[in-house]
Amino acid sequence: MYLYYIFYAEMNMPNESSLSDVEAVRALLRQVVDPEMAINIVDLGLIYHIDVSSQRVRIEMTMTSPACPMGQMIVDDANDVLAQALPEGCEPEITLVWNPPWDPEMMSERSRRELGWGDQ
C-alpha cells in the first residue's frame, strides 16, 4: 500500500518529468524476483522499456531465454505488483520481446558479482 502512495504522488506531481514515473515503476518491478536466479527482474536486465501515461504503464521485457520455464509466472508477478500499486484507472501492459536477446552483460554489476560472473 505504501508504494501505491509513492507512485500515485509521483504521477500527480506538477512539473515533474516522466523520469520519476519510470523510476517509480522500476522500483515496483524490483519486487519481482526470477526464482531461478534469485535476482529481481530489473537488476537481472530483463526490463527493456517503460512508458508511463495516466491510463497505462507499458513495459517491454524479456526473459533470460525464450524457453524460460518461469516466464509466465514472472510476467504474472509483475502484473500483480503493478496492479496493486498503480492508481485506479491506470493499467499495466507487459509485452515480452526477444530482440535484443538477453545477455549477462545486461545485468547490474552487483548481480553479476553475486552470481560469480563479474570481475573478481
Backbone as CSV, one residue per row, in Angstrom:
resi,resn,N_x,N_y,N_z,CA_x,CA_y,CA_z,C_x,C_y,C_z
1,MET,0.821,-1.183,0.000,0.000,0.000,0.000,0.869,1.252,0.000
2,TYR,1.956,1.224,0.728,2.852,2.366,0.804,3.370,2.745,-0.580
3,LEU,3.751,1.736,-1.393,4.263,2.014,-2.726,3.202,2.645,-3.604
4,TYR,1.932,2.278,-3.394,0.854,2.891,-4.151,0.880,4.406,-3.948
5,TYR,1.017,4.826,-2.712,1.005,6.254,-2.424,2.222,6.958,-3.004
6,ILE,3.365,6.306,-2.954,4.558,6.900,-3.561,4.348,7.060,-5.053
7,PHE,3.896,5.985,-5.710,3.703,6.042,-7.157,2.633,7.063,-7.506
8,TYR,1.508,7.047,-6.798,0.419,7.969,-7.082,0.882,9.416,-6.909
9,ALA,1.619,9.676,-5.862,2.112,11.033,-5.622,3.060,11.461,-6.727
10,GLU,3.955,10.569,-7.148,4.906,10.921,-8.199,4.199,11.150,-9.525
11,MET,3.160,10.374,-9.835,2.453,10.525,-11.104,1.662,11.817,-11.144
12,ASN,1.317,12.363,-9.987,0.445,13.531,-9.951,1.155,14.812,-9.542
13,MET,2.463,14.774,-9.439,3.207,15.975,-9.087,3.273,16.909,-10.294
14,PRO,2.920,18.174,-10.128,3.029,19.098,-11.245,4.488,19.354,-11.602
15,ASN,4.742,19.560,-12.879,6.058,19.916,-13.398,7.124,18.846,-13.167
16,GLU,6.718,17.624,-12.886,7.688,16.545,-12.731,7.912,15.904,-14.089
17,SER,9.116,15.486,-14.363,9.392,14.801,-15.616,8.897,13.371,-15.531
18,SER,8.704,12.747,-16.686,8.254,11.360,-16.704,9.338,10.432,-16.186
19,LEU,10.563,10.933,-16.033,11.645,10.110,-15.498,11.289,9.606,-14.106
20,SER,10.682,10.436,-13.281,10.319,9.997,-11.936,9.267,8.897,-11.992
21,ASP,8.344,8.973,-12.966,7.339,7.932,-13.137,7.997,6.613,-13.525
22,VAL,8.932,6.669,-14.452,9.632,5.471,-14.897,10.412,4.868,-13.733
23,GLU,11.064,5.697,-12.953,11.820,5.192,-11.802,10.894,4.597,-10.752
24,ALA,9.697,5.147,-10.586,8.731,4.579,-9.645,8.298,3.190,-10.114
25,VAL,8.064,3.026,-11.403,7.705,1.718,-11.949,8.874,0.756,-11.788
26,ARG,10.073,1.232,-12.084,11.266,0.388,-11.933,11.397,-0.085,-10.480
27,ALA,11.120,0.790,-9.530,11.187,0.409,-8.113,10.152,-0.668,-7.792
28,LEU,8.958,-0.543,-8.341,7.943,-1.570,-8.134,8.397,-2.908,-8.707
29,LEU,8.971,-2.877,-9.902,9.391,-4.109,-10.562,10.557,-4.792,-9.855
30,ARG,11.282,-4.050,-9.034,12.358,-4.677,-8.258,11.814,-5.664,-7.225
31,GLN,10.526,-5.632,-6.974,9.909,-6.599,-6.070,9.728,-7.969,-6.721
32,VAL,9.823,-8.024,-8.046,9.608,-9.275,-8.788,10.954,-9.960,-8.974
33,VAL,11.048,-11.171,-8.464,12.314,-11.903,-8.477,12.198,-13.104,-9.413
34,ASP,13.216,-13.296,-10.247,13.314,-14.501,-11.058,13.682,-15.627,-10.094
35,PRO,12.800,-16.614,-9.909,13.063,-17.635,-8.894,14.258,-18.526,-9.214
36,GLU,14.625,-18.642,-10.470,15.777,-19.480,-10.811,17.092,-18.764,-10.549
37,MET,17.096,-17.443,-10.678,18.324,-16.676,-10.494,18.389,-15.991,-9.134
38,ALA,17.252,-15.872,-8.453,17.142,-15.193,-7.157,17.607,-13.739,-7.231
39,ILE,17.296,-13.100,-8.363,17.619,-11.691,-8.588,16.372,-11.021,-9.144
40,ASN,16.132,-9.765,-8.747,14.946,-9.083,-9.256,15.085,-8.818,-10.756
41,ILE,13.962,-8.675,-11.436,13.959,-8.596,-12.894,14.590,-7.311,-13.437
42,VAL,14.649,-6.267,-12.631,15.305,-5.032,-13.071,16.816,-5.231,-13.072
43,ASP,17.360,-5.694,-11.948,18.808,-5.894,-11.855,19.283,-7.037,-12.741
44,LEU,18.379,-7.940,-13.062,18.720,-9.032,-13.970,18.822,-8.549,-15.417
45,GLY,18.289,-7.356,-15.676,18.360,-6.788,-17.019,17.234,-7.234,-17.927
46,LEU,16.125,-7.668,-17.350,15.007,-8.142,-18.162,14.078,-7.031,-18.628
47,ILE,14.165,-5.864,-18.022,13.284,-4.749,-18.387,13.973,-3.912,-19.454
48,TYR,13.360,-3.861,-20.633,13.948,-3.119,-21.752,13.394,-1.704,-21.877
49,HIS,12.097,-1.540,-21.636,11.498,-0.212,-21.846,10.293,-0.054,-20.923
50,ILE,10.141,1.153,-20.394,8.981,1.507,-19.571,8.422,2.815,-20.113
51,ASP,7.132,2.826,-20.378,6.443,4.031,-20.838,5.246,4.249,-19.929
52,VAL,5.174,5.412,-19.308,4.131,5.693,-18.330,3.226,6.804,-18.844
53,SER,1.922,6.545,-18.810,0.933,7.587,-19.068,-0.089,7.513,-17.941
54,SER,-1.033,8.415,-17.928,-2.018,8.430,-16.843,-2.951,7.229,-16.889
55,GLN,-3.072,6.581,-18.056,-4.001,5.463,-18.180,-3.333,4.100,-18.313
56,ARG,-2.040,4.088,-18.607,-1.392,2.809,-18.878,0.101,2.884,-18.577
57,VAL,0.616,1.779,-18.081,2.063,1.605,-17.936,2.447,0.476,-18.886
58,ARG,3.205,0.836,-19.921,3.640,-0.166,-20.906,5.079,-0.555,-20.610
59,ILE,5.287,-1.865,-20.587,6.611,-2.391,-20.286,6.983,-3.405,-21.350
60,GLU,8.187,-3.256,-21.879,8.759,-4.284,-22.739,9.828,-4.982,-21.919
61,MET,9.709,-6.287,-21.862,10.677,-7.057,-21.096,10.990,-8.340,-21.829
62,THR,12.012,-9.007,-21.358,12.419,-10.263,-21.949,12.628,-11.288,-20.845
63,MET,13.045,-12.446,-21.220,13.442,-13.499,-20.287,14.881,-13.875,-20.622
64,THR,15.504,-14.594,-19.734,16.888,-14.995,-19.993,16.976,-15.940,-21.182
65,SER,15.859,-16.606,-21.507,15.787,-17.458,-22.694,14.325,-17.584,-23.096
66,PRO,14.049,-17.753,-24.401,12.657,-17.936,-24.823,12.009,-19.176,-24.196
67,ALA,12.803,-20.126,-23.776,12.277,-21.352,-23.173,12.220,-21.270,-21.650
68,CYS,12.328,-20.095,-21.088,12.333,-19.924,-19.633,11.073,-20.555,-19.029
69,PRO,11.232,-21.559,-18.175,10.066,-22.234,-17.605,9.288,-21.365,-16.612
70,MET,9.889,-20.289,-16.137,9.239,-19.418,-15.163,8.699,-18.144,-15.803
71,GLY,8.786,-18.032,-17.120,8.418,-16.804,-17.817,7.027,-16.301,-17.495
72,GLN,6.024,-17.144,-17.615,4.655,-16.692,-17.357,4.460,-16.311,-15.903
73,MET,5.075,-17.038,-14.998,4.972,-16.704,-13.590,5.581,-15.327,-13.308
74,ILE,6.725,-15.035,-13.927,7.380,-13.742,-13.737,6.504,-12.615,-14.276
75,VAL,5.932,-12.798,-15.460,5.031,-11.784,-16.037,3.809,-11.602,-15.134
76,ASP,3.234,-12.701,-14.659,2.080,-12.605,-13.753,2.441,-11.861,-12.472
77,ASP,3.613,-12.155,-11.908,4.059,-11.454,-10.698,4.222,-9.956,-10.953
78,ALA,4.794,-9.607,-12.094,4.971,-8.191,-12.437,3.616,-7.508,-12.593
79,ASN,2.689,-8.160,-13.272,1.345,-7.595,-13.413,0.686,-7.406,-12.057
80,ASP,0.834,-8.380,-11.173,0.231,-8.286,-9.839,0.810,-7.124,-9.039
81,VAL,2.134,-7.001,-9.045,2.787,-5.912,-8.302,2.322,-4.554,-8.829
82,LEU,2.286,-4.416,-10.145,1.864,-3.146,-10.737,0.389,-2.867,-10.457
83,ALA,-0.467,-3.869,-10.631,-1.904,-3.666,-10.431,-2.212,-3.231,-8.998
84,GLN,-1.458,-3.730,-8.033,-1.679,-3.354,-6.633,-1.232,-1.929,-6.335
85,ALA,-0.269,-1.425,-7.097,0.323,-0.128,-6.767,-0.143,1.015,-7.658
86,LEU,-0.583,0.717,-8.865,-0.960,1.783,-9.785,-2.264,2.438,-9.349
87,PRO,-2.407,3.723,-9.653,-3.667,4.404,-9.343,-4.823,3.774,-10.118
88,GLU,-6.004,3.913,-9.585,-7.193,3.384,-10.251,-7.294,3.960,-11.665
89,GLY,-7.577,3.106,-12.611,-7.706,3.541,-13.999,-6.416,3.468,-14.787
90,CYS,-5.317,3.156,-14.134,-4.023,3.018,-14.819,-3.702,1.530,-14.893
91,GLU,-3.628,0.999,-16.101,-3.476,-0.435,-16.308,-2.051,-0.794,-16.734
92,PRO,-1.516,-1.896,-16.214,-0.217,-2.379,-16.694,-0.387,-3.154,-17.999
93,GLU,0.569,-3.004,-18.885,0.595,-3.750,-20.146,2.026,-4.231,-20.364
94,ILE,2.227,-5.518,-20.234,3.571,-6.088,-20.360,3.658,-6.887,-21.650
95,THR,4.675,-6.580,-22.432,4.923,-7.288,-23.683,6.278,-7.961,-23.598
96,LEU,6.307,-9.255,-23.910,7.583,-9.968,-23.978,8.200,-9.745,-25.351
97,VAL,9.465,-9.370,-25.349,10.212,-9.178,-26.593,11.469,-10.030,-26.534
98,TRP,11.990,-10.361,-27.685,13.158,-11.246,-27.738,14.350,-10.597,-28.415
99,ASN,14.186,-9.376,-28.884,15.297,-8.651,-29.504,15.501,-7.339,-28.784
100,PRO,16.695,-7.060,-28.352,17.864,-7.927,-28.456,17.752,-9.092,-27.475
101,PRO,18.382,-10.207,-27.805,18.375,-11.336,-26.872,19.063,-10.944,-25.572
102,TRP,18.548,-11.485,-24.472,19.148,-11.200,-23.168,20.574,-11.744,-23.125
103,ASP,21.416,-11.004,-22.438,22.822,-11.360,-22.287,23.223,-11.016,-20.849
104,PRO,24.096,-11.797,-20.225,24.506,-11.484,-18.848,25.063,-10.070,-18.675
105,GLU,25.561,-9.461,-19.740,26.067,-8.084,-19.651,24.955,-7.086,-19.338
106,MET,23.695,-7.493,-19.519,22.560,-6.609,-19.237,22.257,-6.533,-17.737
107,MET,22.832,-7.426,-16.972,22.625,-7.441,-15.532,23.395,-6.292,-14.876
108,SER,22.928,-5.911,-13.714,23.682,-4.926,-12.949,25.017,-5.551,-12.546
109,GLU,26.006,-4.723,-12.346,27.330,-5.202,-11.940,27.240,-5.997,-10.638
110,ARG,26.458,-5.487,-9.712,26.298,-6.166,-8.418,25.719,-7.572,-8.605
111,SER,24.732,-7.706,-9.481,24.117,-9.014,-9.725,25.095,-9.980,-10.376
112,ARG,25.891,-9.474,-11.305,26.896,-10.345,-11.933,27.893,-10.834,-10.885
113,ARG,28.307,-9.946,-9.984,29.228,-10.351,-8.924,28.597,-11.391,-8.005
114,GLU,27.314,-11.191,-7.644,26.614,-12.133,-6.769,26.580,-13.527,-7.390
115,LEU,26.478,-13.585,-8.698,26.454,-14.881,-9.387,27.848,-15.399,-9.736
116,GLY,28.855,-14.597,-9.417,30.214,-15.001,-9.731,30.590,-14.764,-11.182
117,TRP,29.835,-13.887,-11.865,30.097,-13.611,-13.277,30.830,-12.288,-13.488
118,GLY,31.072,-11.535,-12.415,31.719,-10.236,-12.544,33.217,-10.356,-12.362
119,ASP,33.888,-9.239,-12.539,35.337,-9.214,-12.290,35.589,-9.451,-10.814
120,GLN,36.508,-10.276,-10.531,36.817,-10.607,-9.131,37.893,-9.700,-8.595
